[in-house]
Amino acid sequence: MNYEALSKISYGLYIVSSGNADSGTGYIANTVFQITSTPAQFVVSCNKDNYTGDLIKKHNAFSVSVLEKDTPAEIFKVFGYKSGKDFEKFKHVDIKHGKTGVPIVLTSTVAYLEFTLEQAIDMGTHIMFVGKMIDAEILDDNKNPITYDYYRNEKNGSSPK
């Protein structure tokens, strides 16, 4: 089986965040998709070992920041390779707190979405979080979102095993 075929599926890159005004964290995700339109519900996937997943369950809310094509490598290093248990990720970016109180990353963000948690589904190594969208905003309509293909092939980015 050629697992490289999976790289031909189109993915975006996002920061999924949760927490409150006192503390929070986020991670880089490529699995964010809409599953219903009325109400607007989305799914994000999170590795069970990821600290952000614990905060999503604790606060019953999360945000998704849609990253722009020119997102600096430092953003991917902070949100993709460091644990929020040991490192304060939000001191490196601009954030605001949404209607639910969750942090929303604004740095290098084209748009953001905010959700209340509707359901968490155990998928073995990952948890699939279903969220009902309660807010959304376009921050910069002149910038394009980054895709995972662009990140891998143009920015020479990769993800750890």
CORWO-V244253 format. One record per residue. N is the residue number from 0. RES is the residue in one letter. NEAR is the number of other ideal C-beta (glycine too) atoms within 8 Angstrom. Layout:
[[N RES NEAR] [N RES NEAR]]
This chain:
[[0 M 2] [1 N 4] [2 Y 5] [3 E 6] [4 A 6] [5 L 6] [6 S 8] [7 K 5] [8 I 5] [9 S 6] [10 Y 9] [11 G 12] [12 L 14] [13 Y 13] [14 I 14] [15 V 15] [16 S 16] [17 S 16] [18 G 11] [19 N 10] [20 A 4] [21 D 4] [22 S 5] [23 G 12] [24 T 14] [25 G 15] [26 Y 12] [27 I 9] [28 A 13] [29 N 9] [30 T 8] [31 V 11] [32 F 6] [33 Q 7] [34 I 7] [35 T 7] [36 S 4] [37 T 4] [38 P 6] [39 A 9] [40 Q 12] [41 F 14] [42 V 12] [43 V 14] [44 S 10] [45 C 14] [46 N 7] [47 K 8] [48 D 3] [49 N 8] [50 Y 9] [51 T 15] [52 G 12] [53 D 7] [54 L 13] [55 I 16] [56 K 9] [57 K 7] [58 H 14] [59 N 8] [60 A 15] [61 F 16] [62 S 16] [63 V 15] [64 S 14] [65 V 12] [66 L 14] [67 E 13] [68 K 8] [69 D 7] [70 T 10] [71 P 6] [72 A 7] [73 E 7] [74 I 14] [75 F 13] [76 K 9] [77 V 12] [78 F 12] [79 G 10] [80 Y 6] [81 K 10] [82 S 6] [83 G 14] [84 K 6] [85 D 5] [86 F 8] [87 E 5] [88 K 12] [89 F 11] [90 K 5] [91 H 8] [92 V 12] [93 D 6] [94 I 10] [95 K 7] [96 H 9] [97 G 13] [98 K 6] [99 T 10] [100 G 9] [101 V 16] [102 P 15] [103 I 13] [104 V 17] [105 L 11] [106 T 8] [107 S 10] [108 T 14] [109 V 11] [110 A 11] [111 Y 15] [112 L 11] [113 E 16] [114 F 13] [115 T 9] [116 L 14] [117 E 7] [118 Q 6] [119 A 10] [120 I 8] [121 D 5] [122 M 8] [123 G 4] [124 T 5] [125 H 9] [126 I 11] [127 M 10] [128 F 15] [129 V 13] [130 G 14] [131 K 10] [132 M 12] [133 I 8] [134 D 8] [135 A 8] [136 E 6] [137 I 7] [138 L 8] [139 D 8] [140 D 4] [141 N 3] [142 K 9] [143 N 6] [144 P 12] [145 I 13] [146 T 10] [147 Y 12] [148 D 9] [149 Y 10] [150 Y 12] [151 R 11] [152 N 7] [153 E 6] [154 K 8] [155 N 6] [156 G 8] [157 S 5] [158 S 4] [159 P 5] [160 K 1]]
